[in-house]
């Protein structure tokens, strides 16, 4: 749960910096906002999938180490 909160905080910081860094303001029209939301949703979904895969790999490695220690 803590990792999820940290991930959202980092994402919020990135989104704010993405909004403030351009020299001009990004118009809030649907034709600009919709692709932005879709791409960020895909990015966060891919990030979440990668984190889950990393946790599974790490857990499998820990189980192998425990099994080897028991021998």
N, C-alpha and C positions, 0 to 999 in steps of 0.2 A: 504494500500500500504506500509506503514511504517513497519507493522508487517512482511510483505513478505520480505522486504529488510533485516530486522533484522534476520529473519529465514535463509536467504541465507548466511549472514555473519557468523552466528553460525555454519551452515553446512560446510562452507568453513574452518573454524577453526578446526572443528572436522575431516574433511577429511585430512587436512594438518597434524594434530597431529597423525592421524591414519597412515599416510605415514611415518612420522619421528620416531615414537616410536619403531617400530621393530628393533632388533639388526642388521638385514641385510636388504638390499634393496629388495623391492618386484619387481620381474621381470615384465617387461612391455609386456609380451607375451599375445596373445589373450586368451589363456586358463585360465589365471589369471585375466585379465582385464575384460572380458565379465561377469563372475559371480559377480564381484565387482560392475560393473555398474548396472546390473539387480537388485541386492539386495539393493543398495542405492536408485535406482528409486522406488522400492516397499516401502522402508522405508519412503522416502519423500512423496510419494502418501498417505501413511497411516497417516503420520503426518498432511498433508493438510486436509484430511478428518476429522481427529480428531479436528483440529482447527475450521473447518466450523461447526461441530456439537456443539462445545463449544460455538461459537458465537450465534447459534440459541437458545440454551438453555438459555444463558444469556439474549438475547433479549426477549424471552418469559417471563422470570422472571421479567424483567423491565416493560413489558406491564401489567403483573398481578399487579405489585406494583402500577403503574399509575392508573389502573382501580379501585383498592381498595382505593386509595387516592381520587378519584372523587366521591366515594359514600358518 
